[in-house]
């Protein structure tokens, strides 16, 4: 059965003073331990007793003892207060050194392109950090979903986010396998795509993305068709390698299969340039050491202590 709790203002006021007096059975020793005056300790205890509505101590000129209410309060309050202090120390430590769970929301294409090459070295360099990578095409609400940061293409980052550039700009390339191009003539113009099986990407908002090009200074969107719609670029790339059709993908993820001959690059003179990949987070003051360590490691591998500067709040162009 769900209970309703009311947080009272100042509920912990005087608790530390009470615990110190209860431990020492002496107001002066408690005052010395907490570096305050005995009168301040007495006032804190009186305020606590008034708020609780029960006397906690039996005071005589010679000794200080606990009432029954004080004994019960001490038995419950001491471990709870110690846990609170321990929690504060843990949080303080995480604010001083790279440690704890680091959750990142990333698009699937970024994992092989950017993260896989550095995951092992990062985990070895920062053994107190648990790195959790959530690969999804959805644009996550970082705060609501418990992420420390997200990684996305620069043009998909909200203007109220702080962004740190992780890669240079890169072109979107059209690729096809030798097997596929053995069956159909390679396209030489954008219009030639009408005669080809084009593999398409479904965006997180549900729409199917057109293929983007530039023709001179003119931006061109081509509505293409084909046998496959996927939600991420690696799936499109894999299908292109298997000869299913042509795909338009970020050039960094296509470099290896182009270099080893599994794919050919097409329509290069019409390739549109993307702004690159950015890590983003809501506000500068929320950057904990664990996130700063990740940013440093991915931008300056092998250079501990390097501190990249955020590119600033991005605005829609």
Rosetta blueprint (number, residue, H / E / L):
1 X L
2 X L
3 X L
4 X L
5 X L
6 X L
7 X L
8 X L
9 X L
10 X L
11 X L
12 X L
13 X L
14 X L
15 X H
16 X H
17 X H
18 X H
19 X H
20 X H
21 X H
22 X H
23 X H
24 X H
25 X L
26 X L
27 X H
28 X H
29 X H
30 X H
31 X H
32 X H
33 X H
34 X H
35 X L
36 X L
37 X L
38 X H
39 X H
40 X H
41 X H
42 X H
43 X H
44 X H
45 X H
46 X H
47 X H
48 X H
49 X H
50 X H
51 X H
52 X H
53 X L
54 X L
55 X L
56 X L
57 X E
58 X E
59 X E
60 X L
61 X L
62 X L
63 X L
64 X E
65 X E
66 X E
67 X L
68 X H
69 X H
70 X H
71 X H
72 X H
73 X H
74 X H
75 X H
76 X H
77 X H
78 X H
79 X H
80 X H
81 X H
82 X H
83 X H
84 X H
85 X H
86 X H
87 X H
88 X H
89 X H
90 X H
91 X H
92 X H
93 X H
94 X H
95 X L
96 X L
97 X L
98 X L
99 X L
100 X E
101 X E
102 X E
103 X E
104 X E
105 X E
106 X E
107 X L
108 X H
109 X H
110 X H
111 X H
112 X H
113 X H
114 X H
115 X H
116 X H
117 X H
118 X H
119 X H
120 X H
121 X H
122 X H
123 X H
124 X H
125 X H
126 X L
127 X L
128 X L
129 X E
130 X E
131 X E
132 X E
133 X E
134 X E
135 X E
136 X L
137 X L
138 X L
139 X L
140 X L
141 X L
142 X L
143 X L
144 X L
145 X L
146 X L
147 X L
148 X L
149 X E
150 X E
151 X E
152 X E
153 X E
154 X H
155 X H
156 X H
157 X L
158 X L
159 X L
160 X L
161 X L
162 X E
163 X E
164 X E
165 X E
166 X L
167 X L
168 X L
169 X L
170 X E
171 X E
172 X E
173 X E
174 X E
175 X E
176 X E
177 X L
178 X H
179 X H
180 X H
181 X H
182 X H
183 X H
184 X L
185 X L
186 X L
187 X L
188 X L
189 X L
190 X H
191 X H
192 X H
193 X H
194 X H
195 X H
196 X L
197 X L
198 X E
199 X E
200 X E
201 X E
202 X E
203 X L
204 X L
205 X L
206 X L
207 X L
208 X E
209 X L
210 X L
211 X E
212 X E
213 X E
214 X E
215 X E
216 X L
217 X L
218 X E
219 X E
220 X E
221 X E
222 X E
223 X L
224 X L
225 X L
226 X L
227 X L
228 X L
229 X E
230 X E
231 X L
232 X L
233 X H
234 X H
235 X H
236 X H
237 X H
238 X H
239 X H
240 X H
241 X H
242 X L
243 X L
244 X L
245 X L
246 X E
247 X E
248 X E
249 X E
250 X E
251 X H
252 X H
253 X H
254 X H
255 X H
256 X H
257 X H
258 X H
259 X H
260 X L
261 X L
262 X L
263 X L
264 X E
265 X E
266 X E
267 X L
268 X H
269 X H
270 X H
271 X E
272 X L
273 X E
274 X E
275 X L
276 X L
277 X E
278 X E
279 X E
280 X E
281 X E
282 X L
283 X L
284 X H
285 X H
286 X H
287 X L
288 X L
289 X H
290 X H
291 X H
292 X H
293 X H
294 X H
295 X H
296 X H
297 X H
298 X H
299 X H
300 X L
301 X L
302 X L
303 X L
304 X L
305 X L
306 X L
307 X L
308 X L
309 X L
310 X L
311 X L
312 X E
313 X E
314 X L
315 X L
316 X L
317 X L
